[in-house]
Amino acid sequence: MSGIFGFFDQNFNENLMNSFLYLIKNTEYCITDKILNHLCLLGELDISGSKVKESTKVDEDDISIVCCGEIYNEGINNLKLEILRLYKEKQLHSLSNFNGSFAAAIYDHKEGKITLVNDRYGLMKLFYYYDNDHFCFSPKMKPLLAICSDKSLRDDSIVDFFTFGYILGDKTFFKNIHQLPSGSILEYSRNQLKITKYWFYEYDENYDSRSSDELISELGTLWQKAIKRRIQKNDRVLIPLSGGLDSRAILAEVLQITSKENIITFTFGHPGSFDFEIGKLVAKNAGVRNIELGVEMDSFESQYNISIEDIEGLIDATPYIALRGYKEMKKYGANIISGYMGGEIMGSHISSEMLDKTLKSELNYIDAKNIIFNKNSIYNLNDIKLLFNQSCIVVDDLEQSFENTLQDLITRKNYDMANFCSLWDYTQRQNKYIMTTLFRYRGSFKNLTPFLDNDLIDFMLKIPPELRFNKHLYTLMLLKTYPKLFEIPTKNSFGLKLKSHKKLKSLKMAILFSKTKINNASSILINKNIFLNKNKNYIDYDDFLRRNFEYNYYIRSMVFKVRERKYFNKEFIENIWKLHMSGKENYSMLFGLLVTFELFYESYVENNDF
């Protein structure tokens, strides 16, 4: 995805600016434009391989602007000029009407102010740093370290990371580096920083009361428009194809717009897994070329190092996808149409325990809080507490960090428990974790996100929970609009057709569950799994860590290194290693997070080559 960057210095230290620029140039992005206006440098970035030549402009105007991304609103032909108009008219809150993904930075020399804005959903990642003299921003964290002299880490971010697998809110590991929240206007002037949210997810609980047939029809129309806005007839597109609904929905509609020759799908996972096998089957039935990426079961040290450079410690660096194969997809094209947020906005995360409950009682609020925490935490709270050296990290910080994310939602007046839990998922797990997981190599690919079309989102924010539960409305729309492609079995139905009888689905689910139980027992008795977990499209690292010498050696060496860090309880880490290797417990995900933290610490905290 394209991006922007900027550097502001009260004293305009040219050496510092050049260090910042050097690190920008060492990302996978290409610099296309630089604007130097008095004490401020602004720049635009394109994905790697761009044929646009770098240019530099000295701007003496009162106001300079850089911008990236695209919007699909009729009547807006120049995104940069339109944002500049809104800024001058003090109407930046109107950005909520902009349908697309974008980010912009405005330097107002007369006001001595820098303004950053992004789209509703924060699809263009921006990190920023500021102190008494400097303000700088970039789509990657590493360039900011050229300016950031204090690399102190946040205790609450560390606790977040090992509890959820990512960091909550706009925090990063660093105390002085933050992420720009989605749908925001940031203003920096005279050492003061202010952030205003101009848009956030909020359900209209005066729900759309039309009939199911009418809602299905409108959902189908909005979905088709969302795809058509994002690709043209002759565009070459890449589609990550799984065994689920969302990527198939994308493929089904893209086939209506462009020729099969312009479409390439690619599938991940073990041969035999639902995603791998069903994805291949869908591609074959659609008549499009499919690239099988599979899994990469070697060179793990190299894979972890590639991953940490890409995700910068924001999520687990464990290679759950074929990292090398994914990057190789660039030779087939740069436009990836992603199913990001598809299942979630359609209702996949809603559970029966959320239905028919409101937050108008304190007891139900506590229930909602517990549901969110239990669904999203990786391990139980007791293990998390034992992981840390209590003299260094106060785990009670977890309570406040998590509570802060809930307090932000309370002001939105969504009282249905399903809506409240959904909002948390959208703003935290989806925005902080899933987006980073799916949008790999952001400087090499352009990710198109049709499920985040404004018209589609606004429609779904009026749909009651019972029609979103089990993706009910969405599934009916897909069966009606694309009957042929959705006759093929899905992962969602455990390898059966969507129309399969409930009893048959329950039986298939029971068989898969029993195989999981057998694997749990066999991991203790014979130290390996008997059955492939078909629901996983990645290596079963719990089992793999016990059986594969190369992986075991690398993880063990890194875990035994990180346990010496002041943050951790060395004895607890040694104990869970033994429990895991004996097959009595599974801790591979926690070990992956520990390895990620060690790599991050070595590369971003201890490394002084910035």
FIROFI-899200 format. One line per 10 residues: number of its first residue (from 1); their letters; for each residue x, y, z of C-alpha. Coordinates in steps of 0.02 Angstrom, whole numbers, plus 50000, padded with zeros to 5 digits. Last residue first. Example, Ala and Ser with C-alpha at 12.3 -4.5 7.8 and 13.67 -1.06 7.14 Angstrom:
! FIROFI-899200
2) SA) 50684/49947/50357 ~ 50615/49775/50390
! end
This chain:
! FIROFI-899200
610) FDNNEVYSEY) 50980/50210/50672 ~ 51116/50080/50697 ~ 51090/50077/50886 ~ 51012/49904/50894 ~ 50967/49865/51074 ~ 50786/49923/51064 ~ 50730/49889/50885 ~ 50822/49735/50821 ~ 50870/49648/50984 ~ 50710/49692/51076
600) FLEFTVLLGF) 50601/49647/50927 ~ 50689/49479/50906 ~ 50667/49442/51092 ~ 50484/49494/51089 ~ 50449/49385/50938 ~ 50534/49236/51021 ~ 50426/49262/51176 ~ 50270/49276/51069 ~ 50311/49113/50980 ~ 50342/49029/51148
590) LMSYNEKGSM) 50169/49085/51204 ~ 50095/49013/51044 ~ 50188/48849/51068 ~ 50120/48827/51245 ~ 50020/48666/51237 ~ 50008/48562/51396 ~ 50040/48382/51449 ~ 50136/48339/51290 ~ 50299/48312/51385 ~ 50381/48447/51279
580) HLKWINEIFE) 50247/48571/51330 ~ 50258/48537/51516 ~ 50448/48548/51510 ~ 50442/48715/51420 ~ 50307/48772/51541 ~ 50426/48743/51687 ~ 50575/48832/51610 ~ 50467/48983/51572 ~ 50400/48984/51750 ~ 50575/48976/51823
570) KNFYKRERVK) 50636/49123/51719 ~ 50497/49241/51771 ~ 50509/49378/51641 ~ 50533/49565/51623 ~ 50718/49573/51669 ~ 50768/49477/51514 ~ 50851/49310/51550 ~ 50697/49215/51487 ~ 50729/49294/51317 ~ 50885/49189/51287
560) FVMSRIYYNY) 50811/49023/51341 ~ 50664/49060/51228 ~ 50778/49100/51082 ~ 50883/48942/51097 ~ 50728/48834/51125 ~ 50638/48908/50975 ~ 50787/48877/50859 ~ 50823/48700/50919 ~ 50640/48648/50918 ~ 50616/48714/50742
550) EFNRRLFDDY) 50767/48622/50675 ~ 50730/48461/50771 ~ 50548/48445/50718 ~ 50442/48331/50829 ~ 50396/48421/50990 ~ 50388/48595/50914 ~ 50286/48526/50769 ~ 50147/48462/50882 ~ 50112/48631/50963 ~ 50162/48717/50801
540) DIYNKNKNLF) 50020/48641/50701 ~ 50082/48714/50537 ~ 49955/48826/50451 ~ 49784/48813/50370 ~ 49705/48749/50530 ~ 49526/48683/50522 ~ 49584/48517/50449 ~ 49679/48471/50607 ~ 49781/48326/50540 ~ 49757/48169/50643
530) INKNILISSA) 49879/48063/50746 ~ 49967/48203/50838 ~ 50137/48174/50920 ~ 50220/48138/51087 ~ 50167/47954/51096 ~ 50062/47956/51256 ~ 50050/48142/51294 ~ 50027/48206/51116 ~ 49917/48054/51085 ~ 49791/48112/51215
520) NNIKTKSFLI) 49771/48287/51143 ~ 49767/48214/50967 ~ 49625/48099/51019 ~ 49529/48249/51087 ~ 49555/48343/50925 ~ 49494/48191/50828 ~ 49337/48189/50937 ~ 49305/48372/50895 ~ 49319/48339/50708 ~ 49196/48195/50722
510) AMKLSKLKKH) 49076/48301/50827 ~ 49082/48441/50698 ~ 49041/48318/50559 ~ 48893/48252/50661 ~ 48832/48428/50697 ~ 48844/48472/50512 ~ 48744/48316/50467 ~ 48612/48360/50598 ~ 48600/48538/50531 ~ 48561/48474/50356
500) SKLKLGFSNK) 48679/48530/50219 ~ 48633/48691/50130 ~ 48805/48768/50157 ~ 48887/48614/50080 ~ 49000/48509/50189 ~ 49186/48529/50231 ~ 49155/48582/50411 ~ 49010/48697/50361 ~ 49114/48856/50382 ~ 49256/48772/50287
490) TPIEFLKPYT) 49143/48768/50136 ~ 49076/48638/50014 ~ 49041/48691/49833 ~ 48860/48739/49797 ~ 48916/48916/49836 ~ 48998/48936/49665 ~ 48839/48887/49573 ~ 48715/48986/49679 ~ 48805/49155/49668 ~ 48672/49286/49707
480) KLLMLTYLHK) 48544/49182/49803 ~ 48666/49073/49899 ~ 48776/49225/49935 ~ 48629/49329/49998 ~ 48567/49189/50110 ~ 48741/49173/50185 ~ 48752/49360/50218 ~ 48583/49366/50306 ~ 48628/49220/50421 ~ 48810/49261/50458
470) NFRLEPPIKL) 48796/49140/50605 ~ 48711/49283/50699 ~ 48697/49436/50585 ~ 48508/49422/50567 ~ 48488/49397/50756 ~ 48607/49542/50790 ~ 48495/49672/50705 ~ 48554/49754/50541 ~ 48576/49943/50544 ~ 48767/49941/50556
460) MFDILDNDLF) 48764/49820/50408 ~ 48697/49957/50293 ~ 48824/50086/50348 ~ 48962/49958/50320 ~ 48903/49918/50143 ~ 48886/50101/50096 ~ 49057/50140/50170 ~ 49147/49999/50079 ~ 49248/49906/50208 ~ 49200/49734/50143
450) PTLNKFSGRY) 49278/49786/49977 ~ 49454/49798/50049 ~ 49588/49821/49915 ~ 49766/49790/49972 ~ 49903/49866/49863 ~ 50059/49760/49879 ~ 50246/49785/49902 ~ 50259/49915/50041 ~ 50125/49827/50141 ~ 50228/49668/50144
440) RFLTTMIYKN) 50092/49575/50241 ~ 49917/49645/50251 ~ 49830/49492/50325 ~ 49914/49478/50495 ~ 49929/49666/50521 ~ 49744/49688/50481 ~ 49699/49541/50594 ~ 49792/49608/50745 ~ 49769/49794/50780 ~ 49617/49839/50675
430) QRQTYDWLSC) 49526/49672/50684 ~ 49567/49633/50865 ~ 49544/49808/50934 ~ 49420/49923/50845 ~ 49317/49790/50756 ~ 49317/49664/50899 ~ 49270/49794/51028 ~ 49129/49855/50917 ~ 49065/49677/50898 ~ 49059/49650/51087
420) FNAMDYNKRT) 48952/49806/51106 ~ 48840/49756/50961 ~ 48810/49580/51029 ~ 48775/49653/51202 ~ 48638/49767/51136 ~ 48663/49934/51223 ~ 48758/50032/51092 ~ 48766/50207/51164 ~ 48933/50254/51088 ~ 49002/50324/51251
410) ILDQLTNEFS) 49021/50147/51321 ~ 49144/50102/51183 ~ 49292/50206/51244 ~ 49263/50137/51418 ~ 49289/49961/51352 ~ 49460/49998/51278 ~ 49512/50082/51442 ~ 49462/49926/51539 ~ 49587/49821/51441 ~ 49731/49939/51484
400) QELDDVVICS) 49671/49959/51663 ~ 49655/49773/51699 ~ 49819/49732/51615 ~ 49910/49859/51723 ~ 49870/49739/51865 ~ 50011/49636/51790 ~ 50140/49745/51876 ~ 50299/49713/51778 ~ 50474/49728/51854 ~ 50461/49658/52032
390) QNFLLKIDNL) 50323/49542/51972 ~ 50441/49455/51850 ~ 50314/49405/51721 ~ 50252/49237/51657 ~ 50162/49197/51821 ~ 50037/49337/51792 ~ 50004/49279/51614 ~ 49981/49099/51673 ~ 49853/49156/51803 ~ 49760/49260/51675
380) NYISNKNFII) 49722/49111/51566 ~ 49804/49100/51396 ~ 49770/49178/51226 ~ 49648/49313/51279 ~ 49518/49358/51148 ~ 49363/49255/51182 ~ 49389/49258/51371 ~ 49414/49447/51376 ~ 49266/49488/51266 ~ 49149/49368/51357
370) NKADIYNLES) 49208/49431/51527 ~ 49173/49613/51480 ~ 49004/49566/51409 ~ 48958/49473/51569 ~ 49016/49622/51674 ~ 48905/49735/51569 ~ 48762/49611/51591 ~ 48779/49622/51780 ~ 48784/49812/51778 ~ 48614/49816/51693
360) KLTKDLMESS) 48572/49920/51539 ~ 48702/49822/51442 ~ 48572/49726/51342 ~ 48547/49541/51313 ~ 48442/49456/51180 ~ 48593/49376/51098 ~ 48769/49380/51171 ~ 48768/49200/51237 ~ 48723/49139/51062 ~ 48890/49197/50994
350) IHSGMIEGGM) 48924/49342/50875 ~ 49099/49334/50801 ~ 49044/49281/50626 ~ 48921/49426/50608 ~ 48932/49499/50432 ~ 49054/49633/50491 ~ 49163/49495/50560 ~ 49155/49377/50413 ~ 49208/49512/50292 ~ 49330/49611/50399
340) YGSIINAGYK) 49476/49578/50280 ~ 49420/49477/50128 ~ 49565/49552/50030 ~ 49578/49596/49847 ~ 49766/49599/49815 ~ 49831/49716/49680 ~ 50019/49700/49655 ~ 50033/49572/49514 ~ 50097/49401/49465 ~ 50280/49436/49508
330) KMEKYGRLAI) 50222/49505/49676 ~ 50160/49331/49722 ~ 50340/49292/49769 ~ 50313/49387/49932 ~ 50178/49264/49982 ~ 50287/49116/49939 ~ 50426/49177/50051 ~ 50308/49209/50197 ~ 50206/49049/50182 ~ 50082/49094/50318
320) YPTADILGEI) 50085/49054/50505 ~ 50267/49107/50510 ~ 50285/49149/50696 ~ 50314/49337/50708 ~ 50172/49359/50834 ~ 50098/49533/50820 ~ 50159/49714/50829 ~ 50342/49662/50836 ~ 50393/49759/50682 ~ 50270/49666/50566
310) DEISINYQSE) 50383/49657/50412 ~ 50555/49657/50492 ~ 50493/49533/50622 ~ 50430/49419/50484 ~ 50590/49413/50384 ~ 50688/49374/50543 ~ 50564/49238/50592 ~ 50576/49159/50420 ~ 50766/49162/50422 ~ 50772/49075/50590
300) FSDMEVGLEI) 50641/48953/50528 ~ 50739/48894/50377 ~ 50619/48749/50345 ~ 50436/48698/50350 ~ 50357/48819/50227 ~ 50170/48784/50211 ~ 50062/48774/50055 ~ 50083/48913/49928 ~ 49974/48832/49796 ~ 49950/48957/49653
290) NRVGANKAVL) 49778/48950/49572 ~ 49734/48996/49392 ~ 49551/49028/49363 ~ 49416/48912/49294 ~ 49287/48948/49429 ~ 49270/48762/49466 ~ 49459/48744/49479 ~ 49475/48897/49590 ~ 49338/48831/49706 ~ 49420/48660/49717
280) KGIEFDFSGP) 49591/48734/49758 ~ 49516/48838/49898 ~ 49422/48685/49960 ~ 49583/48585/49974 ~ 49696/48717/50052 ~ 49570/48801/50165 ~ 49494/48637/50224 ~ 49661/48558/50267 ~ 49714/48402/50169 ~ 49870/48479/50092
270) HGFTFTIINE) 49932/48593/50231 ~ 49892/48776/50213 ~ 49886/48926/50101 ~ 49795/48959/49936 ~ 49825/49079/49793 ~ 49706/49150/49665 ~ 49752/49232/49500 ~ 49625/49332/49402 ~ 49657/49428/49241 ~ 49642/49271/49132
260) KSTIQLVEAL) 49471/49238/49207 ~ 49408/49397/49125 ~ 49350/49549/49223 ~ 49189/49611/49299 ~ 49072/49465/49333 ~ 49217/49353/49383 ~ 49261/49485/49514 ~ 49091/49450/49591 ~ 49118/49264/49620 ~ 49300/49288/49669
250) IARSDLGGSL) 49255/49412/49807 ~ 49116/49300/49874 ~ 49239/49155/49872 ~ 49364/49258/49974 ~ 49226/49294/50100 ~ 49142/49124/50118 ~ 49275/49008/50186 ~ 49388/48874/50112 ~ 49523/49002/50074 ~ 49572/49100/49920
240) PILVRDNKQI) 49695/49244/49930 ~ 49639/49342/49776 ~ 49763/49426/49658 ~ 49702/49549/49526 ~ 49747/49605/49350 ~ 49635/49751/49302 ~ 49557/49745/49129 ~ 49376/49780/49176 ~ 49412/49896/49322 ~ 49428/49855/49506
230) RRKIAKQWLT) 49381/49941/49668 ~ 49214/50022/49636 ~ 49149/49864/49553 ~ 49184/49762/49709 ~ 49087/49876/49827 ~ 48947/49895/49698 ~ 48920/49707/49695 ~ 48913/49701/49884 ~ 48789/49844/49892 ~ 48673/49756/49769
220) GLESILEDSS) 48681/49591/49862 ~ 48648/49676/50029 ~ 48500/49766/49952 ~ 48421/49604/49890 ~ 48452/49512/50053 ~ 48374/49656/50150 ~ 48219/49657/50040 ~ 48199/49468/50053 ~ 48224/49474/50242 ~ 48082/49599/50259
210) RSDYNEDYEY) 48116/49780/50307 ~ 48137/49829/50489 ~ 48307/49912/50480 ~ 48359/49926/50662 ~ 48327/50070/50780 ~ 48485/50009/50863 ~ 48592/50108/50742 ~ 48759/50025/50774 ~ 48914/50131/50799 ~ 49086/50110/50721
200) FWYKTIKLQN) 49188/50269/50736 ~ 49207/50431/50640 ~ 49282/50606/50664 ~ 49395/50555/50809 ~ 49495/50706/50868 ~ 49678/50695/50918 ~ 49773/50842/50994 ~ 49960/50866/51014 ~ 50049/51015/51091 ~ 50233/51052/51062
190) RSYELISGSP) 50189/51216/50974 ~ 50067/51134/50855 ~ 50023/50954/50815 ~ 49847/50913/50755 ~ 49787/50735/50729 ~ 49620/50705/50642 ~ 49558/50527/50660 ~ 49452/50393/50576 ~ 49569/50253/50630 ~ 49690/50289/50773
180) LQHINKFFTK) 49864/50354/50727 ~ 49985/50230/50802 ~ 50102/50286/50940 ~ 50287/50302/50976 ~ 50348/50382/51138 ~ 50321/50244/51264 ~ 50382/50112/51142 ~ 50294/49942/51134 ~ 50159/50021/51027 ~ 50000/50105/51089
170) DGLIYGFTFF) 49848/50165/50990 ~ 49730/50046/51079 ~ 49779/49868/51126 ~ 49943/49783/51083 ~ 49944/49611/51001 ~ 49947/49426/51049 ~ 49805/49450/51174 ~ 49885/49420/51344 ~ 50069/49420/51297 ~ 50054/49578/51193
160) DVISDDRLSK) 49939/49668/51315 ~ 50062/49637/51459 ~ 50205/49709/51355 ~ 50098/49857/51305 ~ 50053/49889/51488 ~ 50237/49890/51536 ~ 50278/50021/51405 ~ 50454/50016/51334 ~ 50590/50147/51347 ~ 50677/50186/51182
150) DSCIALLPKM) 50717/50367/51225 ~ 50817/50447/51084 ~ 50672/50441/50960 ~ 50729/50535/50806 ~ 50814/50396/50707 ~ 50693/50277/50794 ~ 50553/50354/50691 ~ 50623/50268/50535 ~ 50592/50098/50619 ~ 50408/50121/50655
140) KPSFCFHDND) 50341/50099/50478 ~ 50201/50196/50391 ~ 50293/50355/50443 ~ 50275/50505/50558 ~ 50384/50642/50633 ~ 50366/50780/50761 ~ 50516/50859/50841 ~ 50570/50991/50966 ~ 50480/50960/51130 ~ 50444/50778/51088
130) YYYFLKMLGY) 50346/50688/50953 ~ 50335/50517/50872 ~ 50210/50450/50746 ~ 50154/50286/50668 ~ 50037/50283/50519 ~ 49946/50133/50447 ~ 49841/50166/50292 ~ 49686/50059/50322 ~ 49637/50164/50472 ~ 49453/50117/50456
120) RDNVLTIKGE) 49371/50287/50431 ~ 49513/50353/50324 ~ 49663/50449/50387 ~ 49708/50625/50439 ~ 49869/50710/50496 ~ 49883/50896/50531 ~ 50047/50989/50560 ~ 50039/51165/50632 ~ 50147/51322/50638 ~ 49990/51422/50595
110) KHDYIAAAFS) 50075/51517/50453 ~ 50175/51365/50401 ~ 50022/51252/50387 ~ 50088/51077/50352 ~ 49956/50954/50296 ~ 49973/50765/50303 ~ 49857/50643/50216 ~ 49800/50462/50231 ~ 49684/50361/50121 ~ 49572/50210/50100
100) GNFNSLSHLQ) 49401/50222/50018 ~ 49231/50303/50034 ~ 49251/50482/50095 ~ 49092/50532/50188 ~ 49176/50524/50359 ~ 49302/50649/50287 ~ 49168/50779/50325 ~ 49250/50799/50497 ~ 49387/50893/50403 ~ 49270/51043/50380
90) KEKYLRLIEL) 49381/51188/50436 ~ 49355/51271/50266 ~ 49543/51271/50234 ~ 49556/51090/50289 ~ 49406/51036/50185 ~ 49483/51116/50030 ~ 49650/51030/50063 ~ 49561/50863/50078 ~ 49476/50895/49910 ~ 49638/50950/49827
80) KLNNIGENYI) 49727/50791/49881 ~ 49585/50675/49833 ~ 49572/50743/49655 ~ 49425/50682/49552 ~ 49286/50692/49680 ~ 49118/50696/49590 ~ 49073/50516/49626 ~ 49153/50449/49783 ~ 49274/50304/49756 ~ 49423/50354/49860
70) EGCCVISIDD) 49608/50322/49836 ~ 49767/50310/49938 ~ 49907/50431/49977 ~ 49922/50616/50018 ~ 50048/50755/50041 ~ 50000/50935/50079 ~ 50086/51104/50092 ~ 50012/51267/50160 ~ 50088/51440/50176 ~ 50177/51423/50011
60) EDVKTSEKVK) 50367/51425/50003 ~ 50380/51247/49937 ~ 50548/51173/49890 ~ 50508/51021/49782 ~ 50597/50854/49774 ~ 50560/50717/49648 ~ 50577/50528/49652 ~ 50533/50441/49489 ~ 50369/50348/49471 ~ 50399/50174/49401
50) SGSIDLEGLL) 50343/50090/49561 ~ 50430/49925/49595 ~ 50403/49939/49781 ~ 50238/50018/49832 ~ 50224/50207/49829 ~ 50276/50337/49955 ~ 50239/50523/49975 ~ 50342/50648/50072 ~ 50337/50796/50190 ~ 50486/50893/50260
40) CLHNLIKDTI) 50452/51035/50381 ~ 50552/51182/50448 ~ 50528/51295/50296 ~ 50429/51190/50171 ~ 50524/51046/50092 ~ 50412/50935/49987 ~ 50468/50760/49939 ~ 50385/50652/49807 ~ 50399/50472/49746 ~ 50490/50381/49886
30) CYETNKILYL) 50481/50193/49855 ~ 50425/50078/49995 ~ 50513/49917/50047 ~ 50595/50010/50191 ~ 50775/50065/50175 ~ 50726/50231/50095 ~ 50629/50278/50252 ~ 50783/50235/50356 ~ 50891/50352/50254 ~ 50759/50488/50264
20) FSNMLNENFN) 50762/50485/50454 ~ 50951/50493/50456 ~ 50942/50637/50331 ~ 50821/50732/50443 ~ 50935/50709/50592 ~ 51082/50774/50494 ~ 50979/50923/50434 ~ 50930/50977/50609 ~ 50787/51097/50576 ~ 50785/51193/50741
10) QDFFGFIGSM) 50598/51170/50773 ~ 50608/51003/50681 ~ 50467/50928/50578 ~ 50484/50765/50481 ~ 50352/50683/50373 ~ 50297/50521/50292 ~ 50161/50461/50176 ~ 50101/50292/50114 ~ 50060/50176/49969 ~ 50000/50000/50000
! end
